[in-house]
Amino acid sequence: AAGTVSARLLVDVDGSVAQVEVLEDIGHDSAELAAQAFRQFRFRPARRHGEAVAVWIVYRMRFEFQE
């Protein structure tokens, strides 16, 4: 099975992923596996008026399950 998992990620002021909301998955535990992976991501924080701010982004990850 293969496909794309999409999620909303709350990227915190330190660039860590504070929250994950899976929007679309492909079954086979892909939602939980993707959420675990997304929580390990690090981003460059968004900035507003020179200050780091938390923002929601949508991120898509392709999954392929090996038989």
N, C-alpha and C positions, 0 to 999 in steps of 0.2 A: 504494500500500500504506500502511496505517496500523495502528497498534497501540501497545502499551505495552512499554517495556523496563524491567525491574526489576533492581536491583543492590544488593549490600551495599557500603556505603561506610564506610571507617574514617576518622572525623573526628578529626584529631590535636588536641593541646592548643592549637595556635595557630589552630584552625578550618579548616585546610586539609584536603583529602582526600588521605590518605596511601596508601590502597589501594582498588582497585575490583574487585569480583567480580561480573560480570554473571550474573544468575540466570535471566533470561528475555529473549529477543530476538525480533525478527520477521523475521530474515534481512536481505538487502540491505545487508550491512555495518553493520547497526544496532548490534550489540554494540560494535564498535570506535568508531563515531561517538559512541555514548552514553558510553563510557568516557572518551574525550577530553573531552567536555563535563563529565562529573562531576568530572574532575581539576581543572577550573578553578573549581569551586564554592568558596565560603567560607561557613562556618557560625559561629555563636556556639558556642564550645566548651562541652561539658557540664562540670558542676562536681560534685565530691564533697567535702564538708566544706570548701567554699570554695576548693578547688584545681581548676584545669582538668585534665580527664582525657580520654584518648582513648576513643572509643566507636564501636561498629559500629551503623549504622542501615540500614534498608532504604528505598530511594528509588525511586519510579517516575516515568518520563518518557514522555509521549505523543509518538510520532513520526508524521509524515505525510510521505511522499515525493511530490514533485511529478513528474508525468509530463512 
